[in-house]
């Protein structure tokens, strides 16, 4: 019976570590896909479209994409406890953003996210952090960061369409 218990414990440990490794692999695959998808949006918009605002109170296309990058840095730093490597708000501190400068800033934010996740162990992903009065796993907060960039990129569909640009094809996989 004792041997069976030890065997069961070993199998359970293997299954749990494999599931955590798949979580890391899936996180990395999803963020890489999101980077590629967002790059397609950045490439699709015309140079003059970066200053475009659908209404005066809305962000420009550049502002929206810089907000996405700010979220990547801020939310991932919160999730992991890392210090924000840029130390500033891109949306508010990038004067006269161009297609090239916005694209570079957004791609850099994805590179930061991907490198940060690659450096994390499965155990670190499962550690909890304090969010308000809740304790949540770091991996859950990374999911919220992913949700933010997806939501923000999705909002730019209207910007593209209003400029006569067909948005990139969906990239679910």
N, C-alpha and C positions, 0 to 999 in steps of 0.2 A: 504493500500500500504506500509506503514511504517513497519507493522508487517511482511509483505512478504519480504521486504528488509533485515530486521533483521534475519529472518529465512534463507534467502539465504546466508547471511554473515556467519552465524553459520555453515551451511552445507559446505560452501567453506572452512572455517577454519578447520573443521573436516577432510574433504577430503585431504587438503594440509598436515595436521599433520600426517594423516595415510600414505600418500605417502612418507613422510620423514622418518617415522618409518620403512616402508618397505625398504627404501633405506639403513638404518642402519642395519636392519636384513639381507638384501641381501649382503651388504659389509662383514658383519661378517661371513656369510655362505660361501661366496666365498673365503675369506682369510683362514678360517678353512679347506676348501677343498684343497686349494693350499698348505697348510702346510702338510696335509696328503699325497698329491700327491708328493710333493718334498721329503718327508721322504721315500716314496717308491723308488724314484730315488737314494737317499743316501744309502738305504739298498741294492739296487740291485748291486751297484758297489762293486767290490772286494776291499779288503784292499790295495793291490798293485796298483789298478787302480786309487787311489786317487792322486798318483804322475804322472799319465800318461798325456802326452801332445801329441796330434795328430801330431803337427809339433813344432819345437823348438820355434817359435815366438808366439805360442798360450799359453793360460793359461793351467795349469794342471786342472784336474777334481776338485781337492780340491780348487784351485784358482778360478775356475768358480763358485763353490758353495759359497765360501766366498765372492766373488763379489756380488752374489745374496743377501747375508745377509747384506753386506754393503749398498746395494741399499735399502733394506727394512728399515734399520735404517735412512739412509740419506734422502731419498725421503719422508718418513713418517714424519720425524722431520721437514722437510721443509714445508710439507703440513699442519702440525698442530701447528708449532711454538714451539714445545718441543725441549729441549736440548738432543742431542744424549747421551744416558745413558752409552755407552761404550767408547765414546770419542776417538776412534782410528779407523784406517782402518784395518779391520780383514785380508783382503787379503795380505796386506803388512807387518803385524806385527805378524802373526801366523807362528812361525818357525816349520818346519817339521810337517805340519798338518797330523793328522791321521784320520781314518774313525770316530773314537769316538769324537775327538775334533771338527772336521768339522760339524758332525751331531749335536752336542750340540750347537755350535755357530749358525747354521742355524735355528734350532728349537727355540732357544732363540730369534732370530730376529722375527720370526713369532709370538711368544708369546707377544713380545713388540708391534707389529702392532695390534694384536687383542685386547690387553688390552687398547691401546691408542684409538682405534675406540670405544670400549665399553664405555669409559669415556667421549666421545663426545656427546653433545646434537645435535638434528637435526638442531637447529639454528646455531651451530658452524660449522657443515658440509657445510652449505650454505654461511658462511662468505667468503669473497674474500681475496686473497693474491696476492701480486705483483710477477709476473713472467715476467722478462724482462720489456717490456712496456705494458703488458697486466694485467688485473685484472681477476683472475679465482677463482671459488669457491674451497674451500678446498676439497670437495668431488671429484672434477675433478682431482686434483693433487693426491689424493689417488688412483684414477683410473690409473694414469700414473705409480704410484708405483707398482700397481698390474700388469700392462702391462710389466714393467721391469722384475719382477720376473718370469713371464710366459715366456718371451722371453729368459731370461738367462737359465732357467731350460730346455727349448726346445733345446737350443744349445748343451746340454749334451747328447742328443740322439746319436749323432755321437760318442762321447766318449764311451758310453756304447756298441754300436754296434762294434766299432773297438776293444774292449776288449772281444768280443764274448758274450756279455750280452744282453738279450732281454729287451728293455725298458718296464717300467710298462704300463699297459693298461690305456688308456685315462680315465680321471675322470671329465667329463663335469658337472655332477650333483651329 
